[in-house]
Amino acid sequence: MAVYIPLAIKYRPQKFSEVIGQDIVVKIILGGMQKNRLGSAMLFSGTRGVGKTTIARILAKAFRCENHQNNDPEPCCQCESCLNFSHDNQMDVIEIDAAGNTGVDDIREIIDSGRYKPSTGEFKIFIIDEVHMLSKSAFNALLKTLEEPPPHVKFLFATTETYKIPETIMSRILRFDLKRVESDLIAQHLSSICNQENISAGADVLALIARAADGSIRDSLSILDQAINLVVGSELLLQDVKDMLNVSDDNDIVDLLDLLFSADIKNAIAKYREIIRGNASGTKVMNSLTDCIHVLTCFKTGVPPLEALVSDDIMPKLKKMAEKISTAAVSRIWQMLLKGTEELKFCDRPEIVLEMLLVRIAYASGLPDLRELIEGIEKKNSKPLAKNEKMPDIENCKSPESLSDEVLKMFPGAEIQ
């Protein structure tokens, strides 16, 4: 039986031109190599799966490429050095995981090895992944070498938690911050891979996987790897991917939002339970709701969403919904969802927590808008709000009766029907 190679490894970029979504970082590196202005120590930071270690490996390959030219710093991937690198057979490129090599003795071994020139090529290169896991004594041992590095040594670090690296180290290295990859770029990359794998997948399927990956190329390929196992024939179906990811249909989420904004608690809870019965998790429903609220806010403010957070087929519905609701209502629900996200972290029953949150949201949606309430009372009683008077705290009112009490404190003669 042939050994299966996961997509994340099979399609790992081998050149800078193949890196997805990190254009500015690649541009700086290529310019630095052309001008010979890259230092001896570089750090690549960012969330998981965005290309930190991949870029470090390509850079190491480029440094040692036998056909390297200043006007074209890309590794040729054909010379002996590049081929050995691709087969993990480079004795002058040492790659370690700091999570399992945290001690000072491990770093001293690297320092001692760095004193000797490479057996071939110009540079000896050390790639240290998750460098923030090194102990304090290990960082101290590395500090002197970073201050006065041998000319033939390059250190390439990668980390997801830059704040754990001592400032004395950070001040001596060149730092590259990698960003999350946009969903559109991930979907395009997945489409190219599906074509090479002879898999038919619609744009809606790839967009769903891209959104689920949350900016991580590696996560998107891992999800696609799983989804391909569901393929019957050669077509990857949207419903299969939804079931695999435990996500709800976007149209159901919009219907749920509509019921919440209408303060229809009974039907909102019934709709929510219907979504949950379809194998969608409470956490995924929460994330979908926050995405829709963000898009609604963008429609209300006239600015485009940061990226494709929801499918294209529900955008017209959200736009129509935005015309009927106030910005204050959208903002209020956003704040309640953020608070609910924190509550989910401390409970083993996220479905129940979210259901109780939806009850509060639907109830709050039925409360009057604060500004309209004040203006209505002013108009009825002909008494404007004084400059030093505070508006009633609608956010912390637990019932319409308590809201009325807050208002009556300001307007003793007012009557609220």
HUDA-V566113 format. One record per residue. N is the residue number from 0. D_CENTER is the distance of its C-alpha to the mean C-alpha in Angstrom with 1 decimal. Layout:
((N,D_CENTER) (N,D_CENTER))
This chain:
((0,36.9) (1,34.5) (2,31.6) (3,28.3) (4,25.6) (5,22.0) (6,20.3) (7,17.7) (8,20.8) (9,23.0) (10,20.9) (11,19.6) (12,20.4) (13,23.8) (14,24.0) (15,22.1) (16,22.7) (17,20.7) (18,17.5) (19,14.8) (20,12.9) (21,14.2) (22,17.5) (23,18.3) (24,18.0) (25,20.1) (26,22.5) (27,23.1) (28,23.7) (29,26.1) (30,27.9) (31,28.3) (32,29.8) (33,32.1) (34,33.3) (35,33.3) (36,31.3) (37,28.7) (38,29.4) (39,30.0) (40,26.8) (41,23.2) (42,19.9) (43,16.5) (44,13.6) (45,9.8) (46,7.2) (47,8.6) (48,9.7) (49,9.4) (50,13.2) (51,14.5) (52,17.4) (53,18.0) (54,18.7) (55,20.8) (56,22.8) (57,23.4) (58,24.6) (59,26.8) (60,28.2) (61,28.9) (62,30.7) (63,33.0) (64,33.5) (65,37.3) (66,37.1) (67,34.9) (68,36.1) (69,35.1) (70,34.9) (71,32.6) (72,30.4) (73,28.6) (74,29.7) (75,32.3) (76,31.3) (77,35.0) (78,36.8) (79,37.7) (80,35.2) (81,32.2) (82,33.5) (83,33.9) (84,30.4) (85,29.1) (86,31.2) (87,30.2) (88,33.7) (89,33.4) (90,35.3) (91,34.4) (92,30.6) (93,29.8) (94,26.3) (95,25.7) (96,23.1) (97,23.6) (98,22.6) (99,25.9) (100,27.9) (101,27.5) (102,31.1) (103,33.3) (104,35.4) (105,32.6) (106,31.9) (107,35.7) (108,36.0) (109,33.5) (110,35.4) (111,38.7) (112,37.5) (113,36.3) (114,39.9) (115,41.1) (116,40.6) (117,38.8) (118,41.1) (119,40.1) (120,38.3) (121,37.6) (122,34.7) (123,33.9) (124,30.1) (125,28.2) (126,24.5) (127,23.2) (128,19.9) (129,18.3) (130,21.0) (131,20.1) (132,21.9) (133,25.2) (134,27.8) (135,29.4) (136,32.5) (137,30.6) (138,29.0) (139,32.4) (140,34.0) (141,31.5) (142,32.1) (143,35.5) (144,34.5) (145,31.7) (146,34.3) (147,36.8) (148,35.2) (149,37.6) (150,37.4) (151,36.7) (152,33.6) (153,29.9) (154,27.2) (155,23.6) (156,21.1) (157,17.5) (158,15.5) (159,12.3) (160,14.4) (161,16.4) (162,18.1) (163,20.0) (164,21.8) (165,25.1) (166,25.8) (167,28.8) (168,26.7) (169,24.1) (170,27.1) (171,28.4) (172,25.5) (173,23.7) (174,20.0) (175,17.3) (176,13.9) (177,11.5) (178,8.7) (179,5.6) (180,7.9) (181,9.0) (182,9.8) (183,13.4) (184,13.6) (185,12.2) (186,14.7) (187,17.4) (188,16.9) (189,17.2) (190,20.2) (191,21.9) (192,21.5) (193,22.9) (194,25.8) (195,26.5) (196,26.4) (197,28.7) (198,26.4) (199,26.5) (200,23.3) (201,23.1) (202,20.6) (203,19.6) (204,19.0) (205,16.7) (206,14.8) (207,14.3) (208,13.1) (209,10.7) (210,9.2) (211,9.4) (212,7.6) (213,4.2) (214,4.5) (215,6.7) (216,10.3) (217,11.9) (218,10.5) (219,11.6) (220,14.9) (221,15.4) (222,15.0) (223,17.4) (224,19.7) (225,20.2) (226,20.6) (227,23.3) (228,25.4) (229,25.8) (230,27.3) (231,30.9) (232,32.6) (233,30.0) (234,28.0) (235,24.6) (236,24.8) (237,22.3) (238,23.8) (239,23.5) (240,19.8) (241,19.5) (242,21.8) (243,20.0) (244,16.6) (245,18.5) (246,17.2) (247,19.6) (248,21.0) (249,19.7) (250,23.3) (251,23.9) (252,21.2) (253,22.9) (254,26.2) (255,25.1) (256,23.9) (257,27.3) (258,29.2) (259,27.4) (260,28.2) (261,31.7) (262,32.1) (263,33.1) (264,32.2) (265,34.2) (266,32.8) (267,29.2) (268,29.4) (269,31.2) (270,28.4) (271,25.7) (272,27.9) (273,28.3) (274,24.5) (275,24.3) (276,27.4) (277,25.5) (278,23.4) (279,20.3) (280,19.0) (281,19.1) (282,15.5) (283,14.5) (284,17.1) (285,15.8) (286,12.3) (287,14.3) (288,16.6) (289,14.2) (290,12.9) (291,16.6) (292,17.6) (293,15.3) (294,16.9) (295,20.3) (296,19.9) (297,19.3) (298,22.4) (299,24.4) (300,23.6) (301,24.0) (302,20.8) (303,18.5) (304,15.0) (305,12.1) (306,11.4) (307,12.7) (308,11.5) (309,14.8) (310,17.5) (311,20.1) (312,22.9) (313,22.1) (314,21.6) (315,25.4) (316,25.6) (317,23.1) (318,25.0) (319,28.2) (320,27.0) (321,25.9) (322,29.5) (323,30.9) (324,28.9) (325,28.9) (326,26.1) (327,27.2) (328,26.7) (329,23.2) (330,22.4) (331,24.2) (332,22.3) (333,18.9) (334,20.3) (335,21.6) (336,18.3) (337,16.6) (338,19.7) (339,19.5) (340,16.0) (341,17.7) (342,20.7) (343,18.9) (344,18.2) (345,22.0) (346,23.3) (347,23.8) (348,24.4) (349,21.3) (350,23.2) (351,26.0) (352,24.0) (353,22.2) (354,25.7) (355,27.2) (356,24.5) (357,25.2) (358,28.9) (359,28.3) (360,26.2) (361,29.0) (362,31.6) (363,30.1) (364,29.8) (365,33.6) (366,34.3) (367,35.6) (368,33.8) (369,34.8) (370,36.1) (371,38.0) (372,39.5) (373,40.8) (374,42.1) (375,43.9) (376,45.6) (377,46.6) (378,48.1) (379,50.0) (380,51.3) (381,51.6) (382,50.1) (383,47.2) (384,44.7) (385,45.9) (386,43.8) (387,43.8) (388,43.0) (389,39.6) (390,38.0) (391,37.7) (392,34.6) (393,33.4) (394,30.0) (395,32.0) (396,34.8) (397,35.0) (398,37.4) (399,39.2) (400,42.2) (401,40.5) (402,39.1) (403,42.7) (404,43.9) (405,41.5) (406,42.8) (407,46.5) (408,46.3) (409,45.8) (410,48.3) (411,51.0) (412,53.0) (413,50.2) (414,50.2) (415,47.1) (416,48.0))
